[in-house]
Amino acid sequence: MKHFVIITTALLVGLLYSCNDDGPDAPTKTISAPSTVNAEINGTKVLVYWSQVESAESYEIYRSGEGSEYALIGTTEEIQYMDNNPVDGVNNYKVKSRKGSVVSSFSVATASVNFVYESFAQNAVILRSLDKADMSNYELSKGDKLGLYIGDKSTKESYSYKNVSWTSSNPSVAQVDPSTGNSVTVTALDYGTTTITAVDEKGGKRNVTVTVVEKSIEFTVNGVSFTMVYVNGGTFTMGATSVQGDEAQSCEYPVHSVTLSSYYIGECEVAQRLWTAVIGSNPSRFRGNNLPVEQVRYNDCQRFISKLNQLTGKNFRLPTEAEWEFAARGGNKSQGYKYSGSNNVDDVAWWAGNSNRKTHEVGTMLPNELGVYDLSGNVMEWCQDWFADYNSSEQTNPMGPAGGSDKIKRGGSWSYNAILCRVSDRRCGREVVASDDTGFRLALSL
């Protein structure tokens, strides 16, 4: 019986080895590891790639953090691998080659990256829900609500972050709803500026500024009220734009890009009742409380403004030429009209063809896109700038030259043809000369 068992065992062992290509005395098979390994941060991921091993059928990718052992994080038949969940801090990568059941040792080469974890993708920004606008500053009125979300800067597609903390640096100006998701609603409460910040669970931040302003402000001086209209700053093309056609004059060229900060401009030209309330006398030829003041020199306007500032504690001024034209064109709401608010001069302007050779009460024609009246016609309006030829360079908040012989006048008047009431038409006059077709309107910086 014992002999039979020994023979049977020997036979079985022999059969096992005969079925195995690698007998007990066969040489051990080996495979090389990749000679190079590289890694680079790709947004919220890390791309690992290495040199190809010709005989390898697949690769194993291992990662260690600072002070930790290497652990297998994935396998692939390619010579690159995307680590979708890198650790916060140092990430070290090694790679092994595999062919069948044979696996190489670790690659001698090690790739390392210092990954600062941020759940917000590199291209993530705060966008406005209404129109997917990507802006650094949003301007609201009291009571306005603003929807914001985290989206891709290029595609505008919303991300799906869940643990986002939204805060307002000045909650008395604007507050955020208690959201911890990818979107939030901001409510404007009071005038001022606040920063809306979104913070992910790893401390990554995105922020925008929200400014709450009055869209129009009413002032009262010695019993006389007047309104200033808010003009949201922006960039526009100044000068003889295509809508002006062949009516444009040489001084309207070259057209050029101008960027302006936000400001306020008078809803109407300064009326005689306001002038009288401030100065106490009325220089106008055509008399009437709601008629525009005229026969005022540039210097007279400055005297009026100085006195008005004393009475109100504000810093009223004349608009710059660029501010005047931006407002006349309708600001950021511009529809590209030839005149201020229309392509039909009779809709918006008192001019030589309909004025009966006199001024008319302010605010009786249609307003333009901003709700401002008489920027075309009625009386020409003094601007702050000295006259100078344009140049083609881009400009920001231009103030005109430091000196000159003539001050800018804009808008045309009751005595002018329609061609001179266009939004780009430029006139000028000596600062010491007054006429019955020239008045002014106020501007006010934020």
C-alpha positions as CSV (number, residue, x, y, z in Angstrom):
1,M,0.0,0.0,0.0
2,K,2.8,2.5,0.9
3,H,4.6,1.7,-2.4
4,F,1.4,2.3,-4.3
5,V,1.0,5.7,-2.7
6,I,4.6,6.8,-3.4
7,I,4.3,5.9,-7.0
8,T,1.0,7.6,-7.4
9,T,2.4,10.8,-5.8
10,A,5.4,10.8,-8.0
11,L,3.2,10.3,-11.1
12,L,1.0,13.2,-10.0
13,V,4.0,15.4,-9.5
14,G,5.4,14.5,-12.9
15,L,2.1,15.1,-14.5
16,L,1.8,18.6,-12.9
17,Y,5.3,19.6,-14.2
18,S,4.6,18.1,-17.6
19,C,1.5,20.4,-17.9
20,N,3.6,23.5,-16.9
21,D,5.9,25.1,-19.4
22,D,8.0,26.3,-16.5
23,G,9.2,23.2,-14.7
24,P,10.8,23.5,-11.3
25,D,14.2,23.9,-12.9
26,A,13.0,26.4,-15.6
27,P,14.6,30.0,-15.5
28,T,12.4,32.8,-13.9
29,K,10.9,35.1,-16.5
30,T,11.3,38.9,-16.0
31,I,10.1,42.2,-17.6
32,S,11.6,45.7,-17.4
33,A,10.0,48.6,-15.7
34,P,9.6,52.0,-17.6
35,S,12.8,53.9,-17.7
36,T,11.2,57.3,-17.3
37,V,8.0,58.5,-15.5
38,N,6.5,62.0,-15.7
39,A,3.5,63.7,-14.1
40,E,1.8,67.1,-14.6
41,I,-1.2,68.8,-13.1
42,N,-4.2,68.9,-15.4
43,G,-6.9,71.1,-13.7
44,T,-8.1,69.1,-10.8
45,K,-6.3,65.9,-11.9
46,V,-2.8,64.7,-12.5
47,L,-1.7,63.2,-15.8
48,V,1.0,60.5,-15.4
49,Y,2.9,59.2,-18.4
50,W,6.0,57.0,-19.0
51,S,8.3,55.4,-21.5
52,Q,7.0,52.4,-23.3
53,V,8.3,48.9,-22.5
54,E,8.2,46.9,-25.7
55,S,7.1,43.6,-24.2
56,A,4.6,45.0,-21.7
57,E,0.9,44.2,-22.1
58,S,-0.2,46.6,-19.4
59,Y,1.0,48.9,-16.7
60,E,0.3,49.3,-13.0
61,I,0.4,52.9,-11.5
62,Y,1.2,53.5,-7.9
63,R,1.0,56.6,-5.8
64,S,2.3,57.7,-2.4
65,G,1.6,60.8,-0.5
66,E,4.1,62.5,1.8
67,G,5.2,59.9,4.3
68,S,2.9,57.1,3.0
69,E,3.6,53.8,1.2
70,Y,3.0,53.4,-2.5
71,A,-0.5,52.0,-3.3
72,L,-1.9,50.8,-6.6
73,I,-4.3,53.4,-8.0
74,G,-5.0,52.0,-11.5
75,T,-4.0,49.8,-14.4
76,T,-3.9,50.6,-18.1
77,E,-2.7,49.3,-21.5
78,E,-1.8,52.8,-22.5
79,I,1.4,54.6,-21.6
80,Q,-0.4,57.3,-19.7
81,Y,-2.9,57.5,-16.9
82,M,-5.1,60.2,-15.5
83,D,-5.2,60.3,-11.7
84,N,-8.6,61.7,-11.0
85,N,-8.2,61.9,-7.2
86,P,-4.7,63.2,-6.3
87,V,-4.0,63.8,-2.6
88,D,-3.6,67.3,-1.2
89,G,0.1,68.0,-1.2
90,V,3.0,65.9,-2.6
91,N,2.0,63.1,-5.0
92,N,4.8,60.6,-6.0
93,Y,4.2,58.2,-8.8
94,K,5.9,54.9,-9.9
95,V,5.0,52.5,-12.6
96,K,5.3,48.7,-13.0
97,S,5.1,46.8,-16.3
98,R,3.1,43.6,-16.7
99,K,3.0,40.7,-19.2
100,G,0.6,38.0,-18.2
101,S,1.4,37.1,-14.7
102,V,4.9,38.5,-14.8
103,V,5.2,42.0,-13.2
104,S,8.3,44.1,-13.1
105,S,9.8,45.8,-10.1
106,F,9.0,49.5,-9.5
107,S,10.4,51.9,-12.0
108,V,13.6,53.5,-10.8
109,A,12.3,56.8,-12.0
110,T,9.8,58.6,-9.8
111,A,7.5,61.5,-10.9
112,S,6.4,64.0,-8.2
113,V,3.9,66.9,-8.2
114,N,2.8,69.3,-5.4
115,F,-0.9,69.4,-5.9
116,V,-2.9,72.0,-4.0
117,Y,-6.3,70.6,-3.9
118,E,-9.1,72.8,-5.1
119,S,-12.5,71.4,-6.1
120,F,-13.1,74.4,-8.4
121,A,-11.7,73.6,-11.8
122,Q,-9.0,75.9,-13.2
123,N,-11.5,77.4,-15.7
124,A,-14.3,77.9,-13.1
125,V,-15.7,81.4,-12.7
126,I,-18.7,83.0,-11.2
127,L,-21.3,83.7,-13.9
128,R,-24.7,85.5,-13.9
129,S,-27.6,83.1,-14.2
130,L,-29.7,85.4,-16.3
131,D,-27.4,85.6,-19.3
132,K,-24.3,83.7,-18.4
133,A,-22.3,86.9,-18.2
134,D,-18.8,86.8,-16.9
135,M,-18.2,90.1,-15.1
136,S,-16.0,91.1,-12.2
137,N,-18.5,93.8,-11.0
138,Y,-22.3,93.8,-11.0
139,E,-24.3,96.9,-10.3
140,L,-27.7,96.6,-8.7
141,S,-30.4,98.9,-7.4
142,K,-32.0,98.5,-4.0
143,G,-34.2,95.4,-3.9
144,D,-32.7,93.8,-7.0
145,K,-31.9,90.1,-7.0
146,L,-28.9,88.6,-8.7
147,G,-28.5,84.9,-9.5
148,L,-24.9,83.6,-9.7
149,Y,-23.5,80.2,-10.4
150,I,-20.1,78.5,-10.8
151,G,-19.5,77.7,-14.5
152,D,-16.9,77.1,-17.1
153,K,-15.4,80.3,-18.4
154,S,-15.4,79.1,-22.0
155,T,-18.5,77.0,-22.3
156,K,-20.6,78.7,-19.6
157,E,-21.8,75.2,-18.5
158,S,-22.6,74.9,-14.9
159,Y,-20.5,72.7,-12.6
160,S,-22.1,70.5,-10.0
161,Y,-20.2,71.4,-6.8
162,K,-22.1,70.6,-3.7
163,N,-20.1,71.9,-0.7
164,V,-19.7,75.6,-1.6
165,S,-19.9,78.3,1.0
166,W,-21.2,81.7,-0.3
167,T,-20.6,84.9,1.7
168,S,-21.0,88.6,1.4
169,S,-18.2,90.8,2.8
170,N,-20.8,93.5,3.6
171,P,-24.2,91.9,4.2
172,S,-25.8,95.2,5.0
173,V,-25.2,96.1,1.3
174,A,-26.2,92.8,-0.2
175,Q,-26.9,89.4,1.4
176,V,-26.7,85.9,0.0
177,D,-29.2,83.1,0.6
178,P,-28.0,80.2,2.8
179,S,-26.8,78.1,-0.1
180,T,-24.1,75.4,0.0
181,G,-24.5,74.4,-3.6
182,N,-23.2,75.6,-7.0
183,S,-25.5,78.6,-7.2
184,V,-26.8,81.4,-5.1
185,T,-29.2,84.4,-5.1
186,V,-27.8,87.8,-4.0
187,T,-30.3,90.5,-2.7
188,A,-29.3,94.2,-2.8
189,L,-30.3,95.9,0.4
190,D,-28.5,99.3,0.7
191,Y,-26.1,101.5,-1.2
192,G,-22.4,100.5,-1.2
193,T,-20.1,97.8,-2.4
194,T,-19.6,94.2,-1.2
195,T,-17.6,91.2,-2.4
196,I,-19.4,87.9,-3.0
197,T,-17.1,85.0,-2.4
198,A,-17.6,81.3,-3.1
199,V,-15.3,78.9,-1.2
200,D,-15.0,75.2,-1.7
201,E,-14.4,72.6,1.0
202,K,-10.6,72.8,0.3
203,G,-10.4,76.5,0.5
204,G,-10.4,77.4,-3.2
205,K,-12.0,80.8,-3.8
206,R,-13.8,82.7,-6.5
207,N,-15.3,86.2,-6.0
208,V,-17.1,89.1,-7.7
209,T,-17.9,92.6,-6.6
210,V,-21.5,93.8,-6.2
211,T,-22.2,97.6,-6.1
212,V,-25.6,98.8,-5.1
213,V,-26.4,102.2,-6.6
214,E,-29.3,104.5,-7.1
215,K,-30.4,104.4,-10.8
216,S,-31.5,108.0,-10.4
217,I,-31.1,110.5,-7.6
218,E,-33.3,113.5,-6.9
219,F,-31.8,116.6,-5.3
220,T,-33.7,119.6,-4.0
221,V,-32.1,123.1,-3.7
222,N,-34.0,126.0,-2.2
223,G,-37.3,124.2,-3.0
224,V,-36.3,123.3,-6.6
225,S,-35.8,119.6,-7.5
226,F,-33.8,118.0,-10.3
227,T,-32.9,114.5,-11.2
228,M,-29.5,112.8,-12.0
229,V,-29.6,109.6,-14.0
230,Y,-27.1,106.8,-13.5
231,V,-24.9,105.9,-16.4
232,N,-23.3,102.5,-16.1
233,G,-19.7,102.7,-17.3
234,G,-18.5,100.8,-20.4
235,T,-16.6,100.9,-23.6
236,F,-18.0,102.5,-26.8
237,T,-16.8,103.7,-30.2
238,M,-16.6,107.5,-30.2
239,G,-16.8,109.7,-33.3
240,A,-18.2,109.3,-36.8
241,T,-19.7,105.8,-36.6
242,S,-21.3,104.3,-39.7
243,V,-24.8,105.5,-38.8
244,Q,-23.6,109.1,-39.3
245,G,-23.0,108.4,-43.0
246,D,-21.7,111.3,-45.1
247,E,-23.0,113.9,-42.6
248,A,-20.0,113.4,-40.4
249,Q,-17.5,116.3,-40.3
250,S,-13.7,115.9,-40.4
251,C,-13.4,116.7,-36.7
252,E,-15.4,113.6,-35.9
253,Y,-12.6,111.4,-37.2
254,P,-10.9,109.1,-36.5
255,V,-13.3,106.9,-34.6
256,H,-11.7,105.5,-31.5
257,S,-12.5,103.3,-28.5
258,V,-13.2,104.9,-25.2
259,T,-13.8,103.3,-21.8
260,L,-15.6,105.2,-19.1
261,S,-16.2,104.6,-15.4
262,S,-19.8,104.9,-14.1
263,Y,-21.2,108.4,-13.4
264,Y,-24.5,110.4,-13.2
265,I,-25.8,112.8,-15.8
266,G,-28.6,115.3,-15.6
267,E,-31.9,113.9,-16.7
268,C,-32.6,117.3,-18.3
269,E,-30.7,120.4,-19.2
270,V,-30.4,122.9,-16.3
271,A,-33.7,124.8,-16.3
272,Q,-34.1,128.4,-15.4
273,R,-35.9,127.7,-12.1
274,L,-32.9,125.7,-10.9
275,W,-30.5,128.4,-12.1
276,T,-32.5,131.1,-10.3
277,A,-32.7,129.0,-7.1
278,V,-28.9,128.8,-7.0
279,I,-27.8,132.1,-8.5
280,G,-30.8,134.4,-7.8
281,S,-30.9,136.0,-11.3
282,N,-31.8,134.8,-14.8
283,P,-29.7,135.7,-17.9
284,S,-31.9,133.9,-20.4
285,R,-33.4,135.5,-23.5
286,F,-36.4,133.1,-23.6
287,R,-38.0,133.2,-20.2
288,G,-39.9,130.4,-18.4
289,N,-39.3,128.4,-15.3
290,N,-39.0,125.0,-17.2
291,L,-37.2,126.4,-20.2
292,P,-33.4,125.6,-20.3
293,V,-31.2,128.4,-19.0
294,E,-29.2,130.0,-21.9
295,Q,-27.0,133.0,-22.5
296,V,-24.6,131.5,-20.0
297,R,-20.8,131.5,-20.6
298,Y,-18.6,128.5,-19.7
299,N,-17.3,130.5,-16.8
300,D,-20.9,131.3,-15.6
301,C,-21.6,127.5,-15.6
302,Q,-18.6,127.0,-13.4
303,R,-19.8,129.7,-11.0
304,F,-23.2,128.0,-10.8
305,I,-21.7,124.6,-10.1
306,S,-19.4,126.0,-7.4
307,K,-22.4,127.5,-5.6
308,L,-24.5,124.4,-6.1
309,N,-21.8,122.2,-4.5
310,Q,-21.8,124.5,-1.5
311,L,-25.5,124.1,-1.1
312,T,-25.6,120.3,-1.6
313,G,-22.2,119.2,-0.3
314,K,-21.7,117.3,-3.6
315,N,-19.2,117.6,-6.4
316,F,-21.3,118.4,-9.5
317,R,-19.4,119.3,-12.6
318,L,-19.8,119.5,-16.4
319,P,-19.6,116.2,-18.2
320,T,-16.5,115.4,-20.2
321,E,-17.0,115.3,-24.0
322,A,-16.7,111.5,-23.9
323,E,-19.3,111.2,-21.0
324,W,-21.6,113.5,-22.9
325,E,-21.4,111.4,-26.1
326,F,-21.7,108.0,-24.3
327,A,-24.9,109.2,-22.5
328,A,-26.2,110.7,-25.8
329,R,-25.7,107.3,-27.5
330,G,-27.7,105.6,-24.7
331,G,-24.7,104.2,-22.8
332,N,-24.7,100.4,-22.6
333,K,-28.3,100.4,-23.7
334,S,-27.5,102.1,-27.0
335,Q,-29.5,101.1,-30.1
336,G,-27.1,102.9,-32.4
337,Y,-29.3,105.9,-33.3
338,K,-28.1,108.9,-35.3
339,Y,-29.7,111.3,-32.8
340,S,-30.1,110.8,-29.1
341,G,-32.9,108.2,-28.8
342,S,-34.1,108.0,-32.4
343,N,-33.2,108.1,-36.1
344,N,-36.0,110.6,-36.5
345,V,-34.9,114.0,-35.2
346,D,-38.5,115.2,-34.7
347,D,-39.0,112.5,-32.0
348,V,-36.3,113.7,-29.7
349,A,-35.1,117.2,-30.6
350,W,-36.2,120.8,-30.8
351,W,-34.3,122.0,-33.9
352,A,-34.6,124.6,-36.6
353,G,-37.3,122.5,-38.4
354,N,-39.8,122.4,-35.5
355,S,-38.7,124.9,-32.8
356,N,-40.5,128.0,-34.1
357,R,-37.1,129.8,-33.5
358,K,-37.2,129.4,-29.7
359,T,-36.3,127.1,-26.8
360,H,-38.9,124.7,-25.3
361,E,-39.5,123.3,-21.9
362,V,-37.0,120.6,-20.9
363,G,-38.1,117.0,-21.0
364,T,-41.0,117.4,-23.5
365,M,-39.5,115.3,-26.3
366,L,-39.0,111.5,-26.0
367,P,-36.1,110.4,-23.8
368,N,-33.2,108.3,-25.1
369,E,-32.4,104.7,-24.0
370,L,-31.1,105.9,-20.6
371,G,-34.2,108.0,-19.9
372,V,-32.3,111.3,-20.6
373,Y,-33.9,114.2,-22.5
374,D,-32.8,116.8,-25.0
375,L,-29.3,115.5,-25.6
376,S,-30.2,116.4,-29.2
377,G,-31.5,119.9,-29.8
378,N,-33.1,122.6,-27.6
379,V,-29.8,124.2,-26.5
380,M,-26.2,123.3,-27.1
381,E,-24.4,122.1,-24.0
382,W,-21.1,123.1,-22.6
383,C,-18.7,120.3,-21.8
384,Q,-15.6,120.3,-19.6
385,D,-13.0,119.7,-22.3
386,W,-11.0,122.0,-24.4
387,F,-11.5,121.4,-28.1
388,A,-8.8,119.2,-29.8
389,D,-8.6,116.9,-32.8
390,Y,-9.2,113.2,-32.1
391,N,-6.6,110.5,-32.4
392,S,-7.1,106.8,-33.0
393,S,-5.7,105.4,-29.7
394,E,-7.8,103.7,-27.1
395,Q,-8.6,105.9,-24.2
396,T,-9.9,105.5,-20.6
397,N,-11.8,108.4,-18.9
398,P,-10.3,111.0,-21.3
399,M,-10.4,114.6,-20.0
400,G,-9.3,116.4,-23.2
401,P,-6.2,118.5,-23.5
402,A,-4.8,120.6,-20.7
403,G,-5.4,123.9,-22.4
404,G,-6.8,125.5,-25.6
405,S,-8.7,128.4,-27.0
406,D,-12.2,126.9,-27.2
407,K,-14.4,124.8,-25.0
408,I,-16.5,121.9,-26.4
409,K,-20.2,122.3,-27.1
410,R,-22.5,119.4,-27.9
411,G,-26.0,118.5,-29.0
412,G,-27.2,121.1,-31.5
413,S,-30.0,123.5,-30.7
414,W,-33.3,125.1,-31.6
415,S,-31.5,127.2,-34.2
416,Y,-29.5,124.5,-35.9
417,N,-30.2,122.1,-38.7
418,A,-30.7,118.4,-37.9
419,I,-27.2,117.5,-39.1
420,L,-25.8,119.4,-36.1
421,C,-28.0,117.6,-33.7
422,R,-26.4,114.2,-34.3
423,V,-24.8,112.4,-31.3
424,S,-21.2,112.7,-32.8
425,D,-21.4,116.3,-34.0
426,R,-18.8,118.6,-32.4
427,R,-19.0,122.3,-31.9
428,C,-16.9,124.7,-29.7
429,G,-16.9,128.3,-28.4
430,R,-14.9,130.8,-26.4
431,E,-15.5,130.3,-22.7
432,V,-16.2,134.0,-22.2
433,V,-18.9,134.2,-24.9
434,A,-22.6,133.6,-24.2
435,S,-25.4,132.9,-26.7
436,D,-29.2,132.3,-26.6
437,D,-28.7,128.7,-28.1
438,T,-26.3,127.5,-25.5
439,G,-26.9,126.1,-22.0
440,F,-25.6,123.0,-20.1
441,R,-26.4,120.0,-18.0
442,L,-24.8,118.5,-14.9
443,A,-22.6,115.5,-14.3
444,L,-21.7,113.8,-11.0
445,S,-19.0,111.2,-10.3
446,L,-19.9,108.2,-8.1
